[in-house]
Amino acid sequence: MKARSSVLVALLLAAVFASSALSQEGGAALNRAEVFVFGSARQGEGMIKRVEALESVLFGRPLPGSVVEREKQLERFVFEGVGDAPPMIFKLGVLEWAVLGRVKVGVPAATRLEEVERVLEGKAQPQSPLAARLERLISLALPEEMTWRRSVPVPRGTLVKVRILDTVSSSGSRVGDEFSLELVEDLMVDGNLVAPKGSVVRGRVAEAKRAKGFGQHGSLKLEFEGIHGLLDQVIPIFMGKSAVDKNRAERDLMAALGTSFVGLIALGPIGAVGGLFVRGQEIKIPSGTEFYLEVKEDVVVAGYPAPRVLLDKGVPQPAEGAVDSNPQSGK
Protein backbone atom coordinates (compact mmCIF):
# COMPACT_ATOMS: atom_id res chain seq x y z
CA MET A 1 0.00 0.00 0.00
CA LYS A 2 2.79 2.34 0.96
CA ALA A 3 4.57 1.48 -2.29
CA ARG A 4 1.47 2.36 -4.34
CA SER A 5 1.10 5.64 -2.47
CA SER A 6 4.74 6.48 -3.09
CA VAL A 7 4.38 5.79 -6.82
CA LEU A 8 1.21 7.90 -7.00
CA VAL A 9 2.89 10.80 -5.21
CA ALA A 10 5.89 10.54 -7.53
CA LEU A 11 3.65 10.61 -10.60
CA LEU A 12 1.73 13.61 -9.29
CA LEU A 13 4.95 15.49 -8.55
CA ALA A 14 6.30 14.67 -12.02
CA ALA A 15 3.09 15.98 -13.59
CA VAL A 16 3.28 19.17 -11.55
CA PHE A 17 6.92 19.79 -12.50
CA ALA A 18 6.23 19.02 -16.18
CA SER A 19 3.27 21.40 -16.17
CA SER A 20 5.38 24.08 -14.50
CA ALA A 21 8.18 23.66 -17.05
CA LEU A 22 5.68 23.82 -19.93
CA SER A 23 4.10 26.93 -18.45
CA GLN A 24 7.47 28.64 -18.02
CA GLU A 25 8.57 27.70 -21.54
CA GLY A 26 5.27 28.85 -23.02
CA GLY A 27 5.31 32.03 -20.98
CA ALA A 28 8.76 32.92 -22.29
CA ALA A 29 7.64 32.40 -25.90
CA LEU A 30 4.52 34.49 -25.34
CA ASN A 31 6.55 37.28 -23.72
CA ARG A 32 8.94 37.30 -26.65
CA ALA A 33 6.12 37.47 -29.20
CA GLU A 34 4.47 40.35 -27.32
CA VAL A 35 7.74 42.28 -27.17
CA PHE A 36 8.19 41.80 -30.92
CA VAL A 37 4.62 42.82 -31.82
CA PHE A 38 3.69 45.35 -29.12
CA GLY A 39 7.06 46.50 -27.78
CA SER A 40 6.55 45.02 -24.30
CA ALA A 41 5.16 41.91 -22.60
CA ARG A 42 1.66 42.00 -21.08
CA GLN A 43 2.35 39.80 -18.08
CA GLY A 44 -0.41 41.21 -15.87
CA GLU A 45 -3.18 39.65 -17.98
CA GLY A 46 -4.42 36.07 -18.31
CA MET A 47 -2.84 33.82 -20.94
CA ILE A 48 -6.05 33.39 -22.98
CA LYS A 49 -6.55 37.14 -23.21
CA ARG A 50 -2.91 37.68 -24.18
CA VAL A 51 -3.05 35.02 -26.91
CA GLU A 52 -6.30 36.47 -28.30
CA ALA A 53 -4.79 39.96 -28.38
CA LEU A 54 -1.83 38.74 -30.43
CA GLU A 55 -4.06 36.75 -32.80
CA SER A 56 -6.37 39.72 -33.34
CA VAL A 57 -3.51 42.08 -34.16
CA LEU A 58 -1.72 39.59 -36.40
CA PHE A 59 -4.64 37.83 -38.13
CA GLY A 60 -7.74 39.88 -37.35
CA ARG A 61 -9.46 37.11 -35.37
CA PRO A 62 -8.80 34.45 -32.71
CA LEU A 63 -7.56 31.06 -33.96
CA PRO A 64 -9.16 27.68 -33.11
CA GLY A 65 -7.59 25.18 -30.73
CA SER A 66 -6.46 25.06 -27.13
CA VAL A 67 -4.52 27.97 -25.70
CA VAL A 68 -1.33 25.86 -25.69
CA GLU A 69 -1.77 24.94 -29.37
CA ARG A 70 -2.51 28.53 -30.32
CA GLU A 71 0.50 29.80 -28.42
CA LYS A 72 2.72 27.33 -30.29
CA GLN A 73 1.19 28.43 -33.61
CA LEU A 74 2.04 32.03 -32.76
CA GLU A 75 5.61 31.06 -31.91
CA ARG A 76 6.02 29.25 -35.24
CA PHE A 77 4.49 32.10 -37.22
CA VAL A 78 6.57 34.84 -35.60
CA PHE A 79 9.92 33.14 -34.90
CA GLU A 80 10.29 29.68 -36.48
CA GLY A 81 8.53 29.59 -39.83
CA VAL A 82 5.59 27.55 -41.08
CA GLY A 83 6.44 24.88 -43.66
CA ASP A 84 8.79 26.42 -46.22
CA ALA A 85 7.73 29.97 -45.38
CA PRO A 86 10.10 32.09 -43.28
CA PRO A 87 8.80 33.52 -39.99
CA MET A 88 7.48 37.03 -39.53
CA ILE A 89 10.62 38.30 -37.79
CA PHE A 90 12.68 37.26 -40.82
CA LYS A 91 10.22 38.65 -43.38
CA LEU A 92 9.95 42.02 -41.65
CA GLY A 93 13.73 42.38 -41.45
CA VAL A 94 14.15 41.61 -45.15
CA LEU A 95 11.31 43.99 -46.06
CA GLU A 96 12.86 46.86 -44.09
CA TRP A 97 16.25 46.17 -45.63
CA ALA A 98 14.79 46.16 -49.15
CA VAL A 99 12.81 49.39 -48.65
CA LEU A 100 14.68 51.38 -45.99
CA GLY A 101 18.19 50.00 -46.35
CA ARG A 102 18.34 48.94 -42.68
CA VAL A 103 16.33 47.28 -39.92
CA LYS A 104 14.70 49.03 -36.95
CA VAL A 105 15.25 46.50 -34.19
CA GLY A 106 13.60 47.22 -30.83
CA VAL A 107 10.63 49.03 -32.41
CA PRO A 108 7.15 47.38 -32.30
CA ALA A 109 6.29 45.47 -35.48
CA ALA A 110 3.27 47.70 -36.20
CA THR A 111 5.43 50.83 -36.08
CA ARG A 112 8.02 49.24 -38.36
CA LEU A 113 5.33 48.30 -40.90
CA GLU A 114 3.85 51.80 -40.80
CA GLU A 115 7.18 53.31 -41.81
CA VAL A 116 7.49 50.95 -44.77
CA GLU A 117 3.90 51.78 -45.78
CA ARG A 118 4.68 55.51 -45.72
CA VAL A 119 7.66 54.97 -48.00
CA LEU A 120 5.86 52.69 -50.48
CA GLU A 121 2.28 53.98 -50.34
CA GLY A 122 2.53 57.47 -48.87
CA LYS A 123 0.59 56.72 -45.69
CA ALA A 124 0.13 54.05 -43.03
CA GLN A 125 -2.62 51.42 -43.46
CA PRO A 126 -3.40 50.43 -39.83
CA GLN A 127 -6.89 49.06 -40.50
CA SER A 128 -5.69 45.62 -41.68
CA PRO A 129 -4.10 42.80 -39.63
CA LEU A 130 -0.30 42.88 -39.46
CA ALA A 131 0.16 39.57 -41.31
CA ALA A 132 -1.89 40.76 -44.30
CA ARG A 133 -0.10 44.12 -44.37
CA LEU A 134 3.28 42.39 -44.28
CA GLU A 135 2.44 40.12 -47.23
CA ARG A 136 1.04 43.04 -49.25
CA LEU A 137 4.17 45.11 -48.70
CA ILE A 138 6.44 42.20 -49.57
CA SER A 139 4.60 41.75 -52.88
CA LEU A 140 5.09 45.46 -53.61
CA ALA A 141 8.74 45.68 -52.58
CA LEU A 142 10.39 42.44 -53.68
CA PRO A 143 10.92 41.40 -57.30
CA GLU A 144 10.10 37.77 -56.54
CA GLU A 145 8.63 35.57 -53.83
CA MET A 146 10.67 35.71 -50.63
CA THR A 147 12.78 32.62 -50.01
CA TRP A 148 15.22 31.85 -47.25
CA ARG A 149 18.12 29.61 -46.43
CA ARG A 150 18.07 28.07 -43.00
CA SER A 151 21.79 27.27 -43.03
CA VAL A 152 24.28 29.89 -44.19
CA PRO A 153 27.85 29.35 -42.88
CA VAL A 154 29.45 32.54 -41.54
CA PRO A 155 33.25 32.03 -41.38
CA ARG A 156 35.33 32.86 -38.36
CA GLY A 157 37.32 36.06 -38.89
CA THR A 158 34.66 37.82 -41.01
CA LEU A 159 35.04 41.56 -40.35
CA VAL A 160 32.01 43.63 -39.33
CA LYS A 161 31.79 47.38 -38.84
CA VAL A 162 29.77 48.56 -35.84
CA ARG A 163 28.66 51.85 -34.29
CA ILE A 164 28.35 52.23 -30.52
CA LEU A 165 25.04 53.75 -29.45
CA ASP A 166 25.81 54.41 -25.77
CA THR A 167 28.73 56.45 -24.48
CA VAL A 168 31.06 54.42 -22.24
CA SER A 169 33.99 55.74 -20.22
CA SER A 170 36.53 54.75 -17.60
CA SER A 171 35.06 57.30 -15.18
CA GLY A 172 31.31 56.99 -15.83
CA SER A 173 30.86 53.27 -16.56
CA ARG A 174 30.81 50.39 -14.11
CA VAL A 175 31.71 46.73 -14.46
CA GLY A 176 28.66 44.86 -15.72
CA ASP A 177 27.08 47.87 -17.45
CA GLU A 178 25.48 46.86 -20.73
CA PHE A 179 25.57 48.95 -23.89
CA SER A 180 24.26 48.65 -27.44
CA LEU A 181 25.86 48.85 -30.85
CA GLU A 182 24.51 48.43 -34.37
CA LEU A 183 25.86 47.19 -37.67
CA VAL A 184 27.02 50.02 -39.93
CA GLU A 185 27.05 47.83 -43.05
CA ASP A 186 25.12 44.75 -44.18
CA LEU A 187 26.70 41.41 -43.30
CA MET A 188 26.53 39.42 -46.53
CA VAL A 189 27.91 35.90 -47.01
CA ASP A 190 28.08 34.53 -50.56
CA GLY A 191 25.17 36.70 -51.67
CA ASN A 192 23.07 35.89 -48.60
CA LEU A 193 21.97 38.64 -46.24
CA VAL A 194 22.42 37.32 -42.69
CA ALA A 195 22.40 40.59 -40.73
CA PRO A 196 21.26 43.91 -42.27
CA LYS A 197 22.59 47.33 -41.43
CA GLY A 198 21.03 48.40 -38.13
CA SER A 199 21.14 44.90 -36.61
CA VAL A 200 21.65 44.95 -32.84
CA VAL A 201 24.95 44.12 -31.17
CA ARG A 202 25.14 43.77 -27.37
CA GLY A 203 28.16 44.65 -25.25
CA ARG A 204 29.20 44.70 -21.61
CA VAL A 205 31.78 46.67 -19.60
CA ALA A 206 34.29 44.13 -18.25
CA GLU A 207 36.63 46.64 -16.60
CA ALA A 208 36.45 50.37 -15.86
CA LYS A 209 39.11 52.11 -13.78
CA ARG A 210 39.35 55.85 -13.29
CA ALA A 211 42.61 57.67 -13.89
CA LYS A 212 44.30 58.64 -10.64
CA GLY A 213 47.05 60.98 -9.58
CA PHE A 214 50.78 60.35 -9.96
CA GLY A 215 50.43 59.17 -13.55
CA GLN A 216 48.05 56.27 -12.91
CA HIS A 217 46.08 55.94 -16.13
CA GLY A 218 42.49 54.85 -16.46
CA SER A 219 41.49 51.70 -18.31
CA LEU A 220 38.39 50.42 -20.06
CA LYS A 221 37.70 46.90 -21.26
CA LEU A 222 34.63 46.01 -23.30
CA GLU A 223 33.26 42.61 -24.24
CA PHE A 224 30.81 41.86 -27.05
CA GLU A 225 28.05 39.25 -27.14
CA GLY A 226 27.29 39.08 -30.83
CA ILE A 227 25.20 40.30 -33.74
CA HIS A 228 21.51 39.44 -33.77
CA GLY A 229 20.73 38.28 -37.31
CA LEU A 230 17.50 38.14 -39.32
CA LEU A 231 16.20 35.23 -37.24
CA ASP A 232 17.53 36.76 -34.01
CA GLN A 233 20.28 34.13 -33.99
CA VAL A 234 23.46 35.40 -32.33
CA ILE A 235 26.68 35.61 -34.36
CA PRO A 236 29.50 35.86 -31.76
CA ILE A 237 32.01 38.66 -32.34
CA PHE A 238 35.11 39.96 -30.61
CA MET A 239 38.14 42.20 -31.07
CA GLY A 240 40.36 39.68 -32.86
CA LYS A 241 43.68 40.24 -34.59
CA SER A 242 42.08 40.96 -37.97
CA ALA A 243 39.84 43.59 -36.39
CA VAL A 244 42.77 45.13 -34.49
CA ASP A 245 44.78 45.37 -37.72
CA LYS A 246 41.82 46.83 -39.63
CA ASN A 247 41.19 49.49 -36.97
CA ARG A 248 44.86 50.47 -36.96
CA ALA A 249 44.90 50.67 -40.75
CA GLU A 250 41.79 52.89 -40.74
CA ARG A 251 43.34 55.15 -38.11
CA ASP A 252 46.62 55.43 -40.01
CA LEU A 253 44.83 56.08 -43.32
CA MET A 254 42.75 58.92 -41.88
CA ALA A 255 45.81 60.41 -40.23
CA ALA A 256 47.70 60.30 -43.55
CA LEU A 257 44.78 61.97 -45.34
CA GLY A 258 44.57 64.66 -42.68
CA THR A 259 40.98 63.65 -41.88
CA SER A 260 39.66 64.57 -38.45
CA PHE A 261 38.45 61.63 -36.41
CA VAL A 262 37.23 60.99 -32.91
CA GLY A 263 36.52 58.08 -30.66
CA LEU A 264 38.00 54.65 -30.60
CA ILE A 265 40.34 54.76 -33.55
CA ALA A 266 41.98 57.88 -32.11
CA LEU A 267 42.78 56.01 -28.89
CA GLY A 268 45.51 53.74 -30.26
CA PRO A 269 47.10 51.42 -29.84
CA ILE A 270 43.84 49.60 -30.45
CA GLY A 271 43.00 46.94 -28.03
CA ALA A 272 44.11 43.56 -26.96
CA VAL A 273 42.85 40.51 -28.78
CA GLY A 274 39.67 39.26 -27.10
CA GLY A 275 37.62 42.16 -25.84
CA LEU A 276 38.47 45.77 -26.41
CA PHE A 277 41.02 47.11 -23.96
CA VAL A 278 42.12 50.75 -23.95
CA ARG A 279 44.45 52.39 -21.45
CA GLY A 280 45.11 56.09 -21.10
CA GLN A 281 44.21 59.03 -18.93
CA GLU A 282 40.42 59.25 -18.83
CA ILE A 283 39.00 56.99 -21.55
CA LYS A 284 35.75 57.97 -23.24
CA ILE A 285 34.19 56.26 -26.24
CA PRO A 286 31.32 58.51 -27.33
CA SER A 287 28.06 57.41 -28.88
CA GLY A 288 28.45 57.27 -32.66
CA THR A 289 32.00 55.91 -32.64
CA GLU A 290 32.57 53.34 -35.40
CA PHE A 291 35.08 50.49 -35.43
CA TYR A 292 35.61 46.93 -36.63
CA LEU A 293 35.07 43.64 -34.86
CA GLU A 294 35.24 40.12 -36.27
CA VAL A 295 33.26 36.89 -36.09
CA LYS A 296 34.68 34.80 -33.25
CA GLU A 297 33.90 31.30 -34.53
CA ASP A 298 32.32 29.51 -37.47
CA VAL A 299 28.55 29.66 -37.14
CA VAL A 300 25.53 28.69 -39.24
CA VAL A 301 22.54 31.04 -39.36
CA ALA A 302 19.53 31.77 -41.56
CA GLY A 303 19.98 34.09 -44.53
CA TYR A 304 18.14 35.77 -47.37
CA PRO A 305 19.45 35.03 -50.89
CA ALA A 306 19.19 38.61 -52.09
CA PRO A 307 18.28 39.11 -55.77
CA ARG A 308 20.85 41.08 -57.72
CA VAL A 309 18.32 43.81 -58.49
CA LEU A 310 18.05 44.59 -54.76
CA LEU A 311 21.80 44.61 -54.27
CA ASP A 312 22.27 47.03 -57.17
CA LYS A 313 19.47 49.47 -56.37
CA GLY A 314 19.51 52.47 -54.07
CA VAL A 315 17.23 52.82 -51.05
CA PRO A 316 13.94 54.54 -52.01
CA GLN A 317 13.13 57.88 -50.43
CA PRO A 318 9.95 58.44 -48.38
CA ALA A 319 6.90 59.53 -50.35
CA GLU A 320 6.08 63.23 -50.25
CA GLY A 321 4.54 64.12 -46.90
CA ALA A 322 5.70 60.92 -45.22
CA VAL A 323 7.19 61.24 -41.77
CA ASP A 324 9.99 59.05 -40.39
CA SER A 325 8.63 57.54 -37.18
CA ASN A 326 12.16 57.27 -35.79
CA PRO A 327 14.04 60.57 -36.08
CA GLN A 328 17.21 58.88 -34.82
CA SER A 329 17.27 56.38 -37.68
CA GLY A 330 19.66 58.38 -39.77
CA LYS A 331 22.45 58.45 -37.23
N, C-alpha and C positions, 0 to 999 in steps of 0.2 A: 504493500500500500504506500509505504513511504517512498519506494522507488518510483511508483507511478506519479506521485505528487511532485517529486523532484524533476521528473521528465517534463511534466506539465508546466511547472514553473519556468524551467529552462526554455521551453518553447515559447511561452508568453513573453519572457524577457527578450528572446531573439526577435520576436515579432515587433516588440516595442522599439528595439534598437534599429531594426531595419526600417520601420516606419519613420523614425526620427532622422535617419540618414537620408532617406528619400525626400523627406520634407525639407531638410537643409539644402540638399542638392537642387531640388526644384526651386526653393526660395532664392538661391543664388542666381539661377538662370532667369527667373522672373525679374529679379532686381536688375540684372544686366540688360534685359530687354527694355525695361522701363527707362533706364538711364539713356539707352540708345535712342529711344523714340521720344520720350518726354523731357529728358535732361536730368531727371532725378528719379529715385525709387519711391514708390508709394507704400511704404511698409506699414503705415497706420491703418490700412484698410484690409478687409477680408480678401482671401485669395480669389474667390469666385468673382468678386467685383473688380479686382485688379486685372484678371484675365479678360473679362468682358470689355473693360476699358481699352485694353490693347487691341483686341479683335475689332472693336468698333472703329478705332482710329485707323487701323491697317486695312481692314476689309469692308467696313461699313455695316457689319452685323456680327453677332456672336456665332461661333462655330458649334457644330454638334459634338457630342462625346462627353466623357467625364472631364472634370477639371484637370486631372493629371494628364490625360491624353491631349487636351487642348493646349496645356502648357508646353508639352513636348513638341506639338505642331508649331507653336510660336517660336520655340528655340530653333527648330530646323529651318523655318522660313527666314528668320532674322540672321542666324549665325552659321548654320551648317550647310544649307542647300537642300533642295527637294529634287530627287532624281538627278538629272543632268544639269539642272538649273542652278546657278550660283545663288548664294544667300543675299538678302537685302543689304547687309553691311558691305558686301563686295560690290554689288551693283551700284549702290549710291556713291561709293568711292570712285569707281570708274566713270560714272556719269559726271561727277564734279570735275574730275581730271580732264575729261573730254571737253567740257564746256567752260570751266573756270580756270583750268590750268593747274589746279591744286585741290587738296581736300580741306574740309573745315572740321577737323576732329574736335570733339568736345561740345559741339553745337547740336541741339535736338534735331532729329531727322526731318521734322516738319519745316523747321527754319531753313535747313540746308536745301530742301526741295523748293521752297519759296524763292530762294535766290536764283536757282537754276531756271525756274519758271520766268522770273523777271528778265533774265538774259535772253531766253529763247522766245518768250511769248509776250513780253512787255509788262506783265502783271502776274501776281500770284493767283493760283486757282485752288483755294482752300476748301472748296465745297465737296471735293471728291476724296475717297479713301486714299491713304498714302500709297498703298500697293498699286492701285490703278494709275495714280499720278506718276509714280516711278516708271512704270512700263510705258506710259505715253511719252514721257520725256526721253527715255532711252530710244524709242523708235524715231523720235525727231532728231536726236543728237548723233547717233551712231550710224555708220554707213552699212552695217550688217548686224545680224543677230549677235547678241553678246555671248561669247563663249569664255570658258576659263580653263586653266590648267591647275589641277590640285597639287602637282608636284613639280616645282621649279627649283633646281639646285642653285643656291647662292654661294659662291666660293669664298672660302676664308681669304682675308686680305683685300676684299673689294672695298675701295675707298668710297666714303660718303661725306658730303658736305652738310654741316648742320649750323643752325643759328640758335644761340641761347636766348630764351625768352624771359628769364629772371636774372637780375643782377646778383652775383655772388661775390663775396669778398672775405679776406682773412680776418677783418675786424667785425663785420656784420653778420657773417654766417656761422652756424654751429654744426658740429658733427651730427649727422643724421638728417639735416635739412634736405628736403627734396626740391628739385627744380625741373623745369621743362625746357626742351629744345624742340626744334622742328627741322625736317629735311629742307634744304635750300634747293635741291635739284631732284628730279625723279630718279629712283633707283630702278634701272632697267637691267635685265639679264637675258641676253640672247633674244632681244625683241619682246620680252615679256615684262610688263609693268608689275613689280612686286610691292613697291611702296612709292606713292606719288609725292610730289612736292607738298609740303605741309603736314606730312605724316609725323605723328608724335614720337618723341624720344624722351625717355625718363632718365634723370640723373640724381645722384646723391652726394652730399658733401661728406668725404671720408676723413678729412683733416682740415682744421682751420685754426691757425695760431696767429695772434696779433704780433706785430713788430714791437719790440721793446727797446729800451735804452741800451747804450753801450754797444751799438752795432748789431743787436740781435734782430735778424730779419723775420718777417712774417712768412707763413707758408700756407698753401691752399692745395688740397688734393681732392679731385673730383672723380667719381666713378659713374659709369654709364650702364644702364640696364639693357637697352636695345631699342630698335626701331619697331613700331607697331605697323605691320603691313596691311594690305587690303582686307585680309580676313582676321585682323587683329592678332595675328601670330607674331611672336617676338623674334626679331633678328638680332642676336647679341653683337654688340660693338664695343670697342675699346680704343685707347690710344696706343696703337701698335707702332712698330718701327716704320712701316710704310706711311702711316699717318704723320708721325713725327717728321720724317723726311719731307713729306709734301708740305706741311705747315712751314718748315724752315725755308723751303724753296719759294713758297708764296711770299714770305716775309722778305727774303733777299731780293726777289724780283721787284716788289713794290718799292723797296729802298733804292734799288738801282734806277727805277723809273722816276724817283722823286715823288711818288704818290704818298699822300698822307694816309695813315692808317692808325686805328686804335684797337684796344682790346687785346685778345690773346696773342695774336701773332706779333705784337709789339713787345711781348713780355719774355722773349727768348732768354736763354735757350728753352725750347719748347719741350717740356715734359719729360717724364720717365715712362718707359714702356709699361703698359698696364692701365692705370688710370691716367689722369692728367695731374701732374705735380708741378707747381710753380713756386719758386722761392724768391723773395725780394723784400722790399721795405713793406709798405702796405699793399697787398695784392687786391685788385678789383677787376672783375670781368663783367663789363656792363651788358645789359640787355641789348640784343642786336649784334653781338660779336659773332663772327662766323669763323669756322675752322673745320678741319678734316678729322674724321675718325675712320676706323676700318672694321669690317666684319671679323668677329673673333674666331669663329669656327664655321666649318661647312654646315649649312642648314638647308632644309627643303621646305618651301612655303608655297602657297597658292599664288598664281599670277594671271595677268590678263594679256593674251597675245594681241598686242595693239596693231591694228591695221596701219599700213604705211601712210594712208591719207591722214590719219590722226597725228602721226609723228611729224608729218611735214607741215601741217597747218599751224596757223597762229591761234591764240586764244581769242574767241569772239568777245566783243565789247558789249556791255549792258545796253539794252534797248533804251531809246530816248525816254527819259522820265523815270527809269528804273533807279532804285535806291539800293546800295549795298547794305545788307543787314548787319555786316560786321565791318565797321570802319577801320579796324586794325588789320584787316586781311591783306593790305598791301605792304605791310612792313616786312 
